């Protein structure tokens, strides 16, 4: 299916990611059906979508009229058949459980025209092993990042059965939604960024767990070095400026050995065991006591907008 044929989109799952993803698809001018089995989740999604759009207006990224238009293009339903009626493109973002995804894919395949495109937001499972064989040519993984209405990246992966037309259409649609899609020629668990994040987790928990620095000082070090440089050089081009010979020697000399990855880092699980789960409970590695979680998230969003306004043009810039 080609991009110009996509007029209506279904987003399946109205939890953490669904409202933001639906917003971005609706911002492309298309109608969006947001589906969830839970009416309560759908009501929360309506509030979240409206709140997100209000922030876009405050940041002067949309006019009030444009925000109202985006909201009006999103419909909410707990009826899967109604959600898939007259759609040409489906974004799945349901719970990360094989049985649930397999069931949803089978139901969607039975209701969706054969030429329609289905993409999955799965982050750790291999979705290509869960889809009906007849849908494979028109199936891809489209992995968004939270908060999905703000963070530009969507990782788009294929397997050998995915058609080139499907890949081109998915990439083009995401660009029309204001996203930065990154094409992957094969699926690997964790895609690109989560694999890098897992490596970072090992060092983060080692440094914190061994009292090398506080969470605040670790974050300050990263914000003052890796992140601004990364906006210009990314990870790979940095080697060219360091010198590949120096990077090779650093590996040969091995000044330190990475700590072994722990499946139960105490510095993390001690918080979990105490019910300190982050912003949603008022405390995690940082203390948010006495603050409304919604306001904390809104401040995060505004700061992310501030960053993207300042350095967003650099994302596609190369030296």
Rosetta blueprint (number, residue, H / E / L):
1 X L
2 X L
3 X H
4 X H
5 X H
6 X L
7 X L
8 X E
9 X E
10 X E
11 X E
12 X E
13 X L
14 X L
15 X L
16 X L
17 X L
18 X H
19 X H
20 X H
21 X H
22 X H
23 X H
24 X H
25 X H
26 X H
27 X L
28 X L
29 X L
30 X L
31 X E
32 X E
33 X E
34 X E
35 X E
36 X L
37 X L
38 X L
39 X H
40 X H
41 X H
42 X H
43 X H
44 X H
45 X H
46 X H
47 X H
48 X H
49 X H
50 X H
51 X H
52 X H
53 X H
54 X H
55 X H
56 X H
57 X H
58 X H
59 X L
60 X L
61 X L
62 X L
63 X L
64 X H
65 X H
66 X H
67 X H
68 X H
69 X H
70 X H
71 X H
72 X H
73 X L
74 X E
75 X E
76 X E
77 X E
78 X L
79 X L
80 X H
81 X H
82 X H
83 X H
84 X H
85 X L
86 X L
87 X L
88 X L
89 X E
90 X E
91 X E
92 X E
93 X L
94 X L
95 X L
96 X L
97 X L
98 X H
99 X H
100 X H
101 X H
102 X H
103 X H
104 X H
105 X H
106 X H
107 X H
108 X H
109 X H
110 X H
111 X H
112 X L
113 X L
114 X L
115 X L
116 X L
117 X E
118 X E
119 X E
120 X E
121 X L
122 X L
123 X L
124 X L
125 X L
126 X L
127 X H
128 X H
129 X H
130 X L
131 X L
132 X L
133 X H
134 X H
135 X H
136 X H
137 X H
138 X H
139 X E
140 X E
141 X E
142 X E
143 X E
144 X E
145 X L
146 X L
147 X L
148 X L
149 X L
150 X L
151 X L
152 X L
153 X E
154 X E
155 X E
156 X E
157 X E
158 X L
159 X L
160 X L
161 X L
162 X L
163 X L
164 X H
165 X H
166 X H
167 X H
168 X H
169 X H
170 X H
171 X H
172 X H
173 X H
174 X H
175 X H
176 X H
177 X L
178 X L
179 X L
180 X E
181 X E
182 X E
183 X E
184 X E
185 X L
186 X L
187 X L
188 X L
189 X L
190 X L
191 X L
192 X L
193 X H
194 X H
195 X H
196 X H
197 X H
198 X H
199 X H
200 X H
201 X H
202 X H
203 X H
204 X H
205 X H
206 X H
207 X H
208 X H
209 X H
210 X L
211 X L
212 X L
213 X L
214 X L
215 X H
216 X H
217 X H
218 X H
219 X H
220 X H
221 X H
222 X H
223 X H
224 X L
225 X L
226 X H
227 X H
228 X H
229 X H
230 X H
231 X H
232 X H
233 X H
234 X L
235 X L
236 X L
237 X H
238 X H
239 X H
240 X H
241 X H
242 X H
243 X L
244 X H
245 X H
246 X H
247 X H
248 X H
249 X H
250 X H
251 X H
252 X H
253 X H
254 X L
255 X L
256 X L
257 X L
258 X L
259 X L
260 X L
261 X L
262 X L
263 X L
264 X L
265 X L
266 X H
267 X H
268 X H
269 X H
270 X H
271 X H
272 X H
273 X H
274 X L
275 X L
276 X L
277 X L
278 X E
279 X H
280 X H
281 X H
282 X L
283 X E
284 X L
285 X L
286 X L
287 X E
288 X L
289 X L
290 X L
291 X L
292 X L
293 X H
294 X H
295 X H
296 X H
297 X H
298 X H
299 X H
300 X H
301 X H
302 X H
303 X H
304 X H
305 X H
306 X H
307 X H
308 X H
309 X H
310 X H
311 X H
312 X H
313 X H
314 X H
315 X L
316 X L
317 X L
318 X L
319 X L
